[in-house]
Amino acid sequence: MLMVAGFDKYYQVARCFRDEDLRADRQPEFTQLDMEMAFTPLEDMLSLNEELIRKVFLEIKGVELPNPFPRLTYAEAMNRYGSDRPDTRFDLELKDVSDIFSGSSFKVLSDSLECGGVIKVICVPSGAKKYSNSVLKKSGANGGIYNEAHKSGAKGLPFLKITENGDIEGISALVSSMDSATREDLLRRCSAGPSDLILFAVGHHASVNKTLDRLRVYVAHELGLIDHARHSILWITDFPMFEWNDSEQRLEALHHPFTAPNPEDMNNLASARALAYDMVYNGVEIGGGSLRIYKRDIQQKVLETVGISMEQASTCDSIPSLIYVFHLVSIFSYLLSELMLAGKI
């Protein structure tokens, strides 16, 4: 309403009730800093927020953040880390090895590829020494890493170990399905060496990314791979406009149906990128924003894509504005190094 009334920019500190999925780092109620600006280029909005966060970190913690912040597109983040809020203080990047196992005699792999699935892996340095075969194969008190895969929805945890002399061992059906060329291609793709462990995830892209994201973070914490002296802050851009709701068999807005689509993608709105962006710090989304739709014809197309008619929605001709939201509890929790702060505000 302030935008329509003629205010070209404003801040507000808002107490909010979360209406999206809850996670361990999300509270049902939280405080956020909203900022809204009219007729502001996207790059100016990103620059403003970078300068704000750099100043806050420098004055409160004496930490100098990079200038500019690194950026990853949503597609890059999901491909490399399996998450749209990756923690880049450690490596363990995901590798797509689908092409290496094309035509594999191991049915778990070949059946998945025939159904349009994907095969991805992470290589755990010295993981062959850390994790026994029994821990990797079973659930229960002694199967922590297997349990993590199971919690993500995976039906199993295929793995390979590289021995001290460079041979491979692991799931017998997987080992026997690989000839020398396949082994060499896999080890080269993973940059794997003696004593390393290769963990597999097989299936549709979303489920594979979910499993390896969970395993990546679990392994990093358990093996002490996270450099706590580093500060991983970056932008995630080019989010998809829509995601598929399998239970309702329809597209729905990934953020909300008032986010503007990328003008380059208007000819195929179902697969369009959104003019939306998140700021991620140490694997946690601390802020996010987007350009709002301000043209009625575009808003109508977006609503129709998610199954809402214009008769069901109000008109939306307004001022082009960029919205940005900071989650104050998340920021203050990390700046003060007191994760319990989130429960005290």
C-alpha positions as CSV (number, residue, x, y, z in Angstrom):
1,M,0.0,0.0,0.0
2,L,2.9,2.3,0.7
3,M,4.3,1.7,-2.8
4,V,0.9,2.5,-4.4
5,A,0.6,5.6,-2.2
6,G,3.8,7.0,-3.7
7,F,6.5,6.0,-1.2
8,D,9.5,5.0,-3.4
9,K,11.3,3.1,-0.6
10,Y,10.9,2.1,3.0
11,Y,12.1,-0.3,5.8
12,Q,10.0,-2.1,8.3
13,V,10.8,-4.5,11.1
14,A,8.0,-7.0,11.1
15,R,7.0,-9.8,13.4
16,C,6.0,-12.8,11.3
17,F,4.3,-16.2,11.5
18,R,5.9,-18.7,9.1
19,D,3.5,-20.4,6.7
20,E,6.1,-22.5,4.9
21,D,7.9,-25.7,5.8
22,L,9.6,-25.8,9.2
23,R,13.2,-26.9,9.7
24,A,15.6,-27.1,12.6
25,D,16.8,-23.6,11.9
26,R,13.3,-22.1,11.4
27,Q,11.0,-20.9,14.1
28,P,7.2,-20.6,13.7
29,E,7.5,-16.9,14.7
30,F,10.4,-14.7,13.7
31,T,11.4,-11.1,13.2
32,Q,12.5,-9.8,9.8
33,L,13.7,-6.6,8.2
34,D,11.7,-5.7,5.1
35,M,12.9,-3.2,2.5
36,E,11.0,-2.2,-0.6
37,M,12.2,0.1,-3.3
38,A,10.5,1.3,-6.5
39,F,12.1,1.5,-9.9
40,T,15.3,0.1,-8.7
41,P,17.6,-2.1,-10.9
42,L,18.2,-5.6,-9.6
43,E,22.0,-5.0,-9.4
44,D,21.4,-1.9,-7.3
45,M,19.3,-4.0,-4.8
46,L,22.0,-6.7,-4.5
47,S,24.7,-4.1,-4.1
48,L,22.8,-2.3,-1.4
49,N,22.3,-5.5,0.6
50,E,25.9,-6.5,0.2
51,E,27.1,-3.2,1.6
52,L,24.6,-3.5,4.5
53,I,25.8,-7.0,5.5
54,R,29.4,-6.2,5.0
55,K,29.1,-3.2,7.4
56,V,27.2,-5.3,10.0
57,F,29.7,-8.1,10.0
58,L,32.7,-5.7,10.1
59,E,31.4,-3.6,13.0
60,I,30.0,-6.4,15.1
61,K,32.4,-9.2,14.5
62,G,35.4,-7.5,12.8
63,V,34.9,-9.8,9.8
64,E,35.6,-8.6,6.3
65,L,33.3,-10.2,3.8
66,P,34.2,-10.5,0.1
67,N,33.3,-7.6,-2.3
68,P,31.4,-8.5,-4.3
69,F,29.7,-11.6,-2.9
70,P,30.1,-14.8,-5.0
71,R,27.1,-15.9,-7.0
72,L,25.6,-19.2,-8.0
73,T,22.6,-19.8,-10.1
74,Y,20.0,-22.1,-8.6
75,A,20.8,-24.7,-11.3
76,E,24.6,-24.5,-10.5
77,A,23.9,-24.8,-6.7
78,M,21.7,-27.9,-7.1
79,N,24.1,-29.5,-9.5
80,R,27.2,-29.0,-7.4
81,Y,25.8,-29.2,-3.9
82,G,22.3,-30.6,-4.1
83,S,21.0,-27.6,-2.2
84,D,19.8,-24.0,-2.9
85,R,21.6,-22.9,0.4
86,P,25.0,-24.6,0.1
87,D,27.7,-24.3,2.8
88,T,30.9,-23.7,0.8
89,R,33.3,-23.8,3.7
90,F,34.1,-27.3,2.6
91,D,34.3,-29.2,-0.7
92,L,32.5,-32.5,-1.2
93,E,30.9,-31.4,-4.4
94,L,28.4,-33.7,-6.1
95,K,29.5,-35.3,-9.4
96,D,27.1,-36.5,-12.0
97,V,28.3,-39.9,-13.3
98,S,25.3,-41.0,-15.3
99,D,27.2,-41.1,-18.5
100,I,29.9,-43.4,-17.0
101,F,27.3,-46.0,-16.0
102,S,25.2,-45.8,-19.2
103,G,24.4,-49.4,-20.1
104,S,25.6,-50.8,-16.8
105,S,24.9,-54.4,-15.9
106,F,24.0,-53.3,-12.4
107,K,20.2,-53.1,-12.6
108,V,19.8,-50.5,-9.8
109,L,21.8,-48.1,-12.0
110,S,20.5,-49.1,-15.4
111,D,16.8,-49.2,-14.4
112,S,17.1,-45.7,-12.9
113,L,18.7,-44.2,-16.1
114,E,16.1,-45.9,-18.3
115,C,13.4,-44.2,-16.2
116,G,15.0,-40.7,-16.7
117,G,16.9,-40.8,-13.4
118,V,20.4,-39.7,-12.6
119,I,23.4,-41.1,-10.8
120,K,25.5,-38.8,-8.7
121,V,28.3,-39.3,-6.1
122,I,30.3,-37.6,-3.5
123,C,33.9,-38.6,-2.8
124,V,34.8,-38.6,0.9
125,P,38.5,-38.1,1.5
126,S,40.0,-41.0,3.6
127,G,36.4,-42.2,4.1
128,A,37.3,-45.8,3.5
129,K,39.3,-45.8,6.8
130,K,36.6,-43.9,8.7
131,Y,33.5,-46.0,7.7
132,S,33.4,-49.8,7.9
133,N,31.3,-51.8,5.5
134,S,28.8,-52.8,8.2
135,V,28.2,-49.1,9.0
136,L,27.6,-48.3,5.4
137,K,25.2,-51.3,4.8
138,K,22.9,-51.2,7.8
139,S,20.8,-49.0,9.9
140,G,20.6,-48.8,13.7
141,A,22.9,-47.4,16.4
142,N,26.1,-48.3,14.4
143,G,24.8,-47.2,11.1
144,G,24.7,-43.4,11.4
145,I,25.6,-42.6,7.8
146,Y,23.2,-45.3,6.4
147,N,20.5,-43.8,8.7
148,E,21.1,-40.4,7.2
149,A,20.6,-41.7,3.7
150,H,17.5,-43.5,4.8
151,K,16.0,-40.4,6.4
152,S,16.4,-38.6,3.1
153,G,14.2,-41.2,1.4
154,A,17.0,-43.3,-0.2
155,K,16.3,-47.1,-0.2
156,G,19.9,-47.9,0.1
157,L,23.4,-46.5,0.1
158,P,25.6,-47.9,-2.8
159,F,29.3,-47.2,-2.1
160,L,32.8,-48.0,-3.3
161,K,36.1,-47.9,-1.4
162,I,39.4,-47.3,-3.0
163,T,42.0,-49.5,-1.3
164,E,45.6,-48.5,-0.4
165,N,46.8,-50.1,-3.7
166,G,44.2,-48.4,-5.8
167,D,41.7,-51.2,-6.2
168,I,38.0,-50.8,-5.5
169,E,35.8,-52.7,-3.2
170,G,32.2,-52.3,-1.9
171,I,28.8,-53.4,-3.1
172,S,29.7,-56.6,-4.9
173,A,27.1,-56.2,-7.8
174,L,28.4,-52.7,-8.4
175,V,32.1,-53.7,-8.3
176,S,31.6,-56.6,-10.7
177,S,29.6,-54.5,-13.2
178,M,32.6,-52.1,-13.7
179,D,35.4,-52.8,-16.2
180,S,38.8,-51.1,-16.0
181,A,37.8,-48.2,-18.3
182,T,34.7,-47.5,-16.2
183,R,36.7,-47.6,-13.0
184,E,39.3,-45.2,-14.4
185,D,36.6,-42.8,-15.6
186,L,34.9,-42.8,-12.2
187,L,38.0,-42.2,-10.2
188,R,39.1,-39.4,-12.5
189,R,35.7,-37.8,-12.4
190,C,35.7,-37.9,-8.6
191,S,39.4,-37.1,-8.2
192,A,39.4,-40.1,-5.9
193,G,42.6,-41.7,-4.6
194,P,43.6,-44.5,-2.1
195,S,41.5,-44.7,1.1
196,D,38.8,-42.5,-0.3
197,L,35.1,-43.4,-0.2
198,I,32.6,-42.8,-3.0
199,L,28.9,-42.6,-2.0
200,F,26.2,-43.0,-4.6
201,A,22.7,-41.7,-4.9
202,V,20.4,-43.1,-7.7
203,G,17.0,-41.9,-8.8
204,H,15.1,-38.8,-9.9
205,H,17.1,-35.5,-9.7
206,A,15.3,-34.1,-6.7
207,S,15.6,-37.2,-4.5
208,V,19.3,-37.7,-5.5
209,N,20.1,-34.1,-4.6
210,K,18.2,-34.4,-1.3
211,T,20.2,-37.5,-0.3
212,L,23.6,-36.3,-1.2
213,D,23.0,-32.9,0.3
214,R,22.2,-34.5,3.6
215,L,25.1,-36.9,3.4
216,R,27.5,-34.1,2.4
217,V,26.6,-32.0,5.5
218,Y,26.6,-35.1,7.8
219,V,30.1,-36.3,6.7
220,A,31.5,-32.8,6.9
221,H,30.5,-32.4,10.5
222,E,31.5,-35.9,11.5
223,L,34.9,-35.8,9.9
224,G,35.7,-32.2,10.9
225,L,35.9,-30.9,7.3
226,I,34.3,-27.5,8.0
227,D,36.7,-24.6,8.3
228,H,35.0,-22.6,11.1
229,A,37.3,-19.7,10.5
230,R,35.8,-19.2,7.1
231,H,32.7,-17.2,6.3
232,S,30.7,-18.7,3.4
233,I,28.4,-16.0,2.0
234,L,26.9,-15.9,-1.5
235,W,23.9,-15.1,-3.6
236,I,21.7,-17.7,-5.2
237,T,20.0,-16.4,-8.3
238,D,17.8,-17.5,-11.2
239,F,15.4,-19.7,-9.1
240,P,12.7,-21.5,-11.1
241,M,9.4,-19.8,-11.2
242,F,7.5,-23.0,-10.6
243,E,7.9,-26.5,-9.1
244,W,5.8,-29.6,-9.7
245,N,3.3,-30.6,-7.0
246,D,3.1,-34.3,-7.5
247,S,0.2,-35.0,-5.1
248,E,-2.0,-32.3,-6.8
249,Q,-0.6,-32.9,-10.3
250,R,0.0,-29.3,-11.1
251,L,2.6,-26.5,-11.1
252,E,2.9,-24.2,-8.1
253,A,5.0,-21.1,-7.4
254,L,8.4,-21.9,-5.9
255,H,8.3,-18.7,-3.9
256,H,4.9,-17.1,-4.5
257,P,2.8,-16.3,-7.6
258,F,3.7,-12.5,-7.5
259,T,7.4,-13.0,-8.3
260,A,8.2,-11.6,-11.7
261,P,9.5,-14.1,-14.4
262,N,12.7,-13.4,-16.3
263,P,11.7,-11.5,-19.5
264,E,13.8,-13.8,-21.6
265,D,11.6,-16.8,-20.5
266,M,8.2,-15.5,-21.2
267,N,7.7,-17.8,-24.2
268,N,7.8,-20.9,-21.9
269,L,6.5,-19.7,-18.6
270,A,6.3,-23.2,-17.1
271,S,10.1,-23.5,-17.1
272,A,10.9,-19.8,-16.6
273,R,13.5,-18.4,-14.2
274,A,12.3,-16.0,-11.5
275,L,13.8,-12.6,-10.8
276,A,14.4,-13.8,-7.3
277,Y,17.5,-14.1,-5.2
278,D,18.6,-15.5,-1.8
279,M,21.6,-14.6,0.4
280,V,23.1,-17.7,2.0
281,Y,25.5,-17.7,5.0
282,N,27.2,-20.9,6.1
283,G,24.5,-23.0,4.6
284,V,21.6,-20.9,6.0
285,E,19.3,-18.6,4.0
286,I,19.5,-15.3,5.9
287,G,17.6,-13.2,3.4
288,G,15.7,-13.3,0.2
289,G,13.9,-11.1,-2.3
290,S,12.4,-10.6,-5.7
291,L,11.0,-8.2,-8.3
292,R,7.2,-8.2,-8.0
293,I,4.9,-8.5,-11.0
294,Y,3.5,-5.1,-11.9
295,K,1.8,-5.8,-15.2
296,R,-1.7,-7.3,-15.3
297,D,-1.1,-9.4,-18.4
298,I,2.0,-11.1,-16.9
299,Q,0.2,-11.6,-13.6
300,Q,-2.7,-13.2,-15.4
301,K,-0.4,-15.7,-17.2
302,V,1.4,-16.6,-13.9
303,L,-1.9,-17.2,-12.0
304,E,-3.2,-19.3,-14.9
305,T,-0.1,-21.4,-14.8
306,V,-0.8,-22.3,-11.2
307,G,-4.5,-22.8,-11.8
308,I,-5.9,-19.5,-10.5
309,S,-8.3,-17.5,-12.7
310,M,-8.3,-13.7,-12.7
311,E,-11.9,-13.9,-11.3
312,Q,-10.4,-15.5,-8.2
313,A,-7.7,-12.9,-7.8
314,S,-7.6,-9.2,-7.4
315,T,-6.1,-6.8,-10.0
316,C,-2.4,-6.3,-9.8
317,D,-1.4,-3.2,-11.8
318,S,1.1,-1.4,-9.5
319,I,4.5,0.1,-9.1
320,P,7.5,-2.0,-10.1
321,S,9.3,-2.7,-6.8
322,L,12.0,-4.9,-5.5
323,I,11.4,-6.6,-2.1
324,Y,14.2,-7.8,0.1
325,V,13.8,-9.5,3.5
326,F,16.4,-10.2,6.1
327,H,15.7,-12.9,8.8
328,L,17.0,-10.9,11.8
329,V,17.0,-13.9,14.2
330,S,19.2,-15.9,11.8
331,I,21.7,-13.1,11.3
332,F,22.0,-12.2,15.0
333,S,22.3,-15.8,16.0
334,Y,25.4,-16.3,13.9
335,L,26.9,-12.9,14.6
336,L,26.6,-13.5,18.4
337,S,27.6,-17.2,18.1
338,E,24.5,-18.1,20.2
339,L,22.2,-20.4,18.3
340,M,19.8,-20.4,21.2
341,L,19.2,-16.7,20.7
342,A,16.6,-17.6,18.1
343,G,14.5,-19.0,21.0
344,K,14.9,-15.9,23.2
345,I,13.8,-13.1,20.9
